[in-house]
């Protein structure tokens, strides 16, 4: 049976209430990890090395070489597959002389002071074309922004014969 319905539609508007979008701050998409200032400060480190923080990522692995330099392999067998950046600028050991893969690695120098870091971003084999030149992991240390207040931090290493055990 055919039925004819003559209907007239009139525009109507309804005001929506407030829309709130929430997300989990720890939600992680892809193989990446961000370390905030709080996580950096809570991470125990003996020699104040950025790799002590980065090795908390499940895909990062540290080892010690013959020269007792800390190596960091992020999703790869060799640290030379990684890219170390400071504020997005590449700061690798371009000649490949240091076993750590960073500038100053032969002298066990840290590539950047931990006091200057606000956040650390670690990505593993990203698909973003803006991040290129490496096949393993990319470590980006984002520095703190300055202001007109002065502050400082001091740390020291101390050792003497009184800290050694007695030999019999």
Backbone as numpy.savetxt, mean C-alpha at the origin, in Angstrom:
# Nx Ny Nz CAx CAy CAz Cx Cy Cz
-62.59 -12.65 -26.02 -63.42 -11.48 -26.02 -62.54 -10.25 -26.02
-62.91 -9.29 -26.80 -62.21 -8.02 -26.86 -62.88 -7.04 -25.92
-62.04 -6.31 -25.21 -62.58 -5.33 -24.28 -61.89 -4.01 -24.54
-62.61 -2.95 -24.67 -62.07 -1.62 -24.91 -62.15 -0.85 -23.61
-61.00 -0.31 -23.20 -60.95 0.50 -21.98 -60.41 1.85 -22.37
-61.16 2.86 -22.23 -60.72 4.22 -22.50 -60.21 4.80 -21.18
-58.90 4.97 -21.10 -58.28 5.48 -19.88 -57.53 6.75 -20.19
-57.54 7.65 -19.26 -56.80 8.90 -19.40 -55.73 8.93 -18.31
-54.49 9.15 -18.73 -53.38 9.21 -17.78 -53.01 10.65 -17.52
-52.83 10.99 -16.28 -52.43 12.34 -15.89 -51.06 12.29 -15.24
-50.21 13.30 -15.52 -48.89 13.31 -14.87 -49.04 13.50 -13.37
-48.23 12.80 -12.67 -48.26 12.86 -11.21 -46.82 12.83 -10.73
-46.56 13.46 -9.66 -45.21 13.42 -9.11 -45.27 13.13 -7.63
-44.30 12.39 -7.21 -44.19 12.10 -5.79 -42.77 12.46 -5.37
-42.67 13.02 -4.23 -41.36 13.41 -3.74 -40.79 12.26 -2.92
-39.60 11.85 -3.35 -38.94 10.78 -2.63 -38.28 11.33 -1.37
-38.17 10.50 -0.41 -37.44 10.89 0.80 -35.95 10.85 0.54
-35.18 11.05 1.55 -33.74 11.04 1.42 -33.24 9.64 1.08
-32.33 9.57 0.14 -31.74 8.29 -0.25 -30.34 8.23 0.33
-30.06 7.22 1.09 -28.76 7.05 1.73 -28.10 5.81 1.13
-26.91 6.00 0.60 -26.13 4.89 0.05 -24.97 4.64 0.98
-24.86 3.43 1.46 -23.77 3.07 2.36 -22.97 1.94 1.75
-21.70 1.88 2.13 -20.83 0.81 1.65 -19.87 0.45 2.76
-19.37 -0.73 2.69 -18.38 -1.19 3.64 -17.03 -0.63 3.23
-16.38 0.10 4.13 -15.09 0.72 3.81 -14.01 -0.33 3.56
-14.20 -1.52 4.08 -13.19 -2.55 3.90 -13.47 -3.42 2.67
-14.52 -3.09 1.93 -14.81 -3.86 0.73 -13.66 -3.71 -0.25
-13.21 -4.81 -0.78 -12.05 -4.81 -1.65 -12.43 -5.42 -2.98
-12.22 -4.68 -4.05 -12.54 -5.18 -5.37 -11.22 -5.48 -6.07
-11.04 -6.70 -6.45 -9.82 -7.07 -7.14 -8.69 -7.39 -6.18
-7.54 -7.55 -6.75 -6.36 -7.92 -5.98 -5.63 -6.66 -5.58
-6.14 -5.97 -4.58 -5.50 -4.75 -4.11 -5.73 -4.62 -2.61
-4.96 -3.76 -2.01 -5.06 -3.52 -0.57 -4.63 -2.09 -0.30
-5.38 -1.40 0.54 -5.02 -0.06 0.98 -4.73 -0.10 2.47
-3.62 0.49 2.85 -3.24 0.58 4.25 -3.36 2.03 4.68
-4.27 2.32 5.57 -4.50 3.69 6.04 -3.44 4.09 7.07
-3.49 5.35 7.47 -2.54 5.84 8.48 -2.65 5.04 9.76
-3.87 4.73 10.16 -4.07 3.96 11.39 -3.47 2.57 11.31
-3.67 1.89 10.19 -3.11 0.55 10.03 -1.59 0.60 9.97
-1.05 1.66 9.36 0.42 1.79 9.28 0.99 1.98 10.68
0.35 2.83 11.49 0.86 3.09 12.83 0.69 1.90 13.76
-0.30 1.05 13.51 -0.53 -0.11 14.36 0.34 -1.30 14.01
1.00 -1.26 12.85 1.82 -2.39 12.41 3.17 -2.36 13.11
3.53 -3.42 13.81 4.85 -3.45 14.45 5.95 -3.58 13.40
6.98 -2.80 13.57 8.11 -2.85 12.65 9.39 -2.60 13.42
10.41 -3.37 13.13 11.68 -3.23 13.83 12.53 -2.15 13.18
12.65 -2.19 11.86 13.53 -1.24 11.18 12.78 -0.15 10.42
11.49 0.04 10.77 10.66 1.11 10.19 10.69 1.06 8.66
10.44 -0.12 8.11 10.48 -0.35 6.69 9.05 -0.47 6.16
8.80 0.10 5.00 7.47 0.06 4.40 7.06 -1.38 4.08
8.04 -2.24 3.84 7.72 -3.63 3.53 7.12 -4.37 4.71
7.38 -3.91 5.95 6.76 -4.53 7.10 5.25 -4.35 7.09
4.77 -3.26 6.51 3.34 -3.02 6.39 2.77 -3.80 5.21
3.47 -3.75 4.08 2.97 -4.37 2.85 2.88 -5.88 2.98
3.75 -6.49 3.76 3.73 -7.95 3.86 2.49 -8.47 4.59
1.65 -7.58 5.12 0.39 -8.00 5.72 -0.67 -8.31 4.67
-0.38 -8.03 3.42 -1.27 -8.41 2.33 -1.06 -9.89 2.04
-2.12 -10.66 1.85 -1.94 -12.10 1.65 -1.09 -12.47 0.44
-1.05 -11.63 -0.60 -0.30 -11.98 -1.80 1.14 -11.50 -1.76
1.55 -10.87 -0.67 2.93 -10.39 -0.55 3.72 -11.36 0.31
4.97 -11.53 -0.04 5.84 -12.45 0.68 7.21 -11.79 0.82
7.77 -11.85 1.99 9.10 -11.30 2.20 10.07 -12.43 2.48
11.30 -12.19 2.12 12.37 -13.13 2.43 13.65 -12.34 2.59
14.66 -12.98 3.09 15.94 -12.34 3.28 16.93 -12.96 2.32
17.67 -12.10 1.65 18.64 -12.59 0.67 19.97 -12.88 1.35
20.95 -13.24 0.54 22.29 -13.52 1.02 22.90 -12.29 1.68
22.53 -11.12 1.22 23.10 -9.88 1.74 22.27 -9.32 2.89
21.36 -10.10 3.43 20.46 -9.74 4.52 19.65 -8.50 4.21
19.19 -8.39 2.99 18.30 -7.32 2.60 16.91 -7.90 2.44
15.91 -7.19 2.92 14.56 -7.69 2.80 14.08 -7.59 1.37
13.60 -8.70 0.85 13.02 -8.74 -0.49 11.51 -8.83 -0.34
10.81 -8.23 -1.26 9.36 -8.31 -1.26 8.91 -8.79 -2.62
8.21 -9.91 -2.63 7.66 -10.42 -3.87 6.15 -10.33 -3.77
5.54 -9.57 -4.65 4.10 -9.46 -4.69 3.62 -10.21 -5.92
3.04 -11.35 -5.70 2.48 -12.18 -6.77 3.51 -12.45 -7.85
4.66 -12.87 -7.46 5.69 -13.19 -8.44 6.91 -13.77 -7.77
7.77 -14.41 -8.55 8.95 -15.05 -7.96 10.09 -14.10 -7.69
10.03 -12.87 -8.18 11.16 -11.96 -8.07 10.64 -10.55 -7.79
11.34 -9.82 -6.92 10.92 -8.46 -6.60 11.10 -7.50 -7.77
11.86 -7.87 -8.77 12.06 -6.98 -9.92 10.81 -6.88 -10.80
9.85 -7.75 -10.59 8.58 -7.65 -11.30 7.67 -6.59 -10.69
8.06 -6.06 -9.53 7.25 -5.08 -8.83 7.61 -3.66 -9.26
6.74 -2.74 -8.90 7.00 -1.33 -9.12 6.78 -0.60 -7.80
7.79 0.12 -7.35 7.67 0.91 -6.14 7.50 2.37 -6.54
6.45 3.00 -6.05 6.14 4.38 -6.41 5.93 5.22 -5.17
6.29 6.48 -5.30 6.01 7.47 -4.26 5.13 8.53 -4.90
3.90 8.64 -4.42 2.89 9.54 -4.99 2.71 9.31 -6.49
2.77 8.06 -6.91 2.56 7.70 -8.31 3.78 7.84 -9.19
4.88 8.31 -8.66 6.12 8.46 -9.44 7.01 7.25 -9.18
7.45 6.61 -10.23 8.25 5.40 -10.10 9.56 5.69 -9.39
9.88 4.87 -8.41 11.10 5.02 -7.63 11.81 3.68 -7.50
11.87 2.95 -8.60 12.53 1.64 -8.61 14.04 1.79 -8.71
14.72 0.69 -8.48 16.16 0.60 -8.73 16.32 0.31 -10.22
16.52 1.36 -11.02 16.50 1.22 -12.47 17.66 0.40 -13.02
18.77 0.33 -12.30 19.92 -0.44 -12.78 19.88 -1.89 -12.34
19.01 -2.21 -11.40 18.90 -3.59 -10.94 20.05 -4.02 -10.05
20.67 -3.10 -9.34 21.81 -3.44 -8.50 21.41 -3.89 -7.10
20.31 -3.36 -6.59 19.91 -3.66 -5.23 19.00 -4.88 -5.19
19.24 -5.79 -4.29 18.37 -6.96 -4.22 16.95 -6.63 -3.77
16.75 -5.48 -3.12 15.41 -5.11 -2.67 14.57 -4.52 -3.79
15.19 -4.06 -4.87 14.45 -3.48 -5.97 14.13 -2.01 -5.81
14.59 -1.39 -4.73 14.34 0.03 -4.50 15.66 0.79 -4.43
15.58 2.07 -4.63 16.78 2.91 -4.51 17.32 2.83 -3.09
18.62 2.73 -2.96 19.25 2.63 -1.65 19.20 1.25 -1.05
18.75 0.28 -1.82 18.61 -1.08 -1.30 19.91 -1.75 -0.94
21.00 -1.36 -1.61 22.29 -1.98 -1.30 22.79 -1.60 0.08
22.36 -0.46 0.60 22.79 -0.02 1.92 21.73 -0.28 2.99
20.69 -1.06 2.62 19.57 -1.34 3.52 18.84 -0.08 3.95
18.89 0.95 3.11 18.17 2.19 3.41 16.71 2.04 3.01
15.84 2.61 3.80 14.42 2.60 3.48 14.16 3.57 2.34
13.30 3.23 1.40 13.06 4.12 0.27 12.36 5.42 0.65
11.60 5.42 1.74 10.90 6.62 2.22 10.67 6.45 3.71
10.72 7.56 4.42 10.49 7.53 5.86 9.04 7.16 6.16
8.84 6.32 7.15 7.49 5.93 7.53 6.70 7.13 8.07
7.39 8.14 8.59 6.70 9.32 9.11 6.10 10.17 7.99
6.58 10.01 6.77 6.08 10.81 5.65 4.92 10.15 4.93
4.57 8.93 5.29 3.54 8.18 4.57 2.18 8.35 5.22
1.20 8.68 4.40 -0.18 8.78 4.86 -0.95 7.50 4.55
-0.68 6.91 3.40 -1.41 5.73 2.96 -0.52 4.91 2.03
-0.74 3.62 2.01 -0.01 2.73 1.10 -1.03 1.97 0.28
-0.85 1.99 -1.02 -1.73 1.26 -1.93 -0.91 0.16 -2.58
-1.43 -1.06 -2.55 -0.75 -2.19 -3.18 -1.73 -2.82 -4.17
-1.31 -2.95 -5.41 -2.13 -3.59 -6.44 -1.34 -4.75 -7.03
-2.05 -5.79 -7.43 -1.42 -6.96 -8.02 -1.90 -7.11 -9.45
-0.97 -7.02 -10.40 -1.26 -7.17 -11.83 -2.54 -6.43 -12.23
-2.58 -5.10 -12.08 -3.81 -4.37 -12.34 -4.13 -4.30 -13.84
-5.40 -4.12 -14.14 -5.84 -3.98 -15.52 -5.94 -2.52 -15.92
-5.70 -1.61 -15.00 -5.78 -0.17 -15.28 -4.58 0.22 -16.14
-4.84 0.85 -17.29 -3.75 1.20 -18.20 -2.87 2.31 -17.63
-3.35 3.03 -16.64 -2.54 4.08 -16.04 -1.44 3.50 -15.15
-1.58 2.25 -14.76 -0.57 1.58 -13.95 0.09 0.53 -14.83
1.28 0.84 -15.25 1.94 -0.08 -16.18 3.43 -0.15 -15.88
4.11 -0.98 -16.63 5.55 -1.11 -16.49 5.97 -2.18 -15.50
5.02 -2.99 -15.01 5.36 -4.07 -14.10 4.37 -5.20 -14.30
4.78 -6.38 -13.95 3.91 -7.54 -14.12 3.52 -8.17 -12.80
4.16 -7.80 -11.73 3.85 -8.36 -10.41 2.93 -7.44 -9.64
3.50 -6.74 -8.68 2.72 -5.86 -7.83 3.22 -4.44 -7.89
2.31 -3.53 -7.65 2.65 -2.12 -7.59 2.43 -1.60 -6.18
3.44 -0.98 -5.61 3.35 -0.41 -4.28 3.45 1.10 -4.42
2.44 1.81 -3.98 2.40 3.26 -4.08 2.30 3.85 -2.68
3.33 4.57 -2.26 3.33 5.23 -0.96 2.84 6.67 -1.16
1.71 6.98 -0.56 1.15 8.32 -0.68 1.61 9.12 0.53
2.25 10.26 0.25 2.83 11.05 1.33 1.78 11.94 1.98
2.09 12.36 3.19 1.21 13.25 3.93 1.24 14.64 3.33
0.12 15.34 3.45 0.06 16.71 2.98 0.56 17.62 4.09
1.21 18.68 3.68 1.81 19.58 4.65 0.84 20.63 5.17
1.23 21.25 6.27 0.51 22.40 6.82 1.54 23.26 7.55
1.10 24.24 8.23 2.03 25.18 8.85 2.31 24.87 10.32
2.06 23.66 10.74 2.38 23.30 12.12 3.63 22.43 12.12
4.42 22.58 13.14 5.64 21.81 13.27 5.39 20.61 14.17
5.89 19.50 13.77 5.88 18.30 14.61 7.05 17.44 14.19
7.44 16.56 15.09 8.60 15.72 14.81 8.44 14.39 15.52
9.19 13.43 15.08 9.26 12.15 15.77 10.71 11.72 15.77
11.07 10.99 16.79 12.45 10.57 16.95 12.45 9.08 17.27
13.35 8.36 16.66 13.55 6.98 17.03 15.04 6.71 17.00
15.43 5.68 17.74 16.85 5.39 17.85 17.03 3.90 18.05
18.20 3.43 17.70 18.60 2.07 17.98 19.73 2.13 18.98
19.69 1.22 19.94 20.71 1.22 20.97 21.14 -0.21 21.24
22.41 -0.41 21.34 22.93 -1.71 21.74 24.28 -1.51 22.43
24.57 -2.37 23.36 25.88 -2.39 24.00 26.12 -3.79 24.56
27.26 -3.97 25.19 27.61 -5.30 25.68 26.69 -5.77 26.80
26.02 -4.85 27.48 25.11 -5.24 28.56 23.85 -5.92 28.05
23.55 -5.77 26.79 22.37 -6.41 26.22 22.66 -7.84 25.75
23.91 -8.24 25.77 24.28 -9.59 25.34 24.27 -10.54 26.53
24.00 -11.79 26.24 24.03 -12.80 27.30 25.44 -13.12 27.73
25.57 -13.71 28.89 26.89 -14.06 29.40 27.28 -15.43 28.87
28.53 -15.51 28.44 29.04 -16.77 27.94 29.76 -17.50 29.06
29.54 -18.77 29.17 30.21 -19.57 30.21 31.31 -20.39 29.63
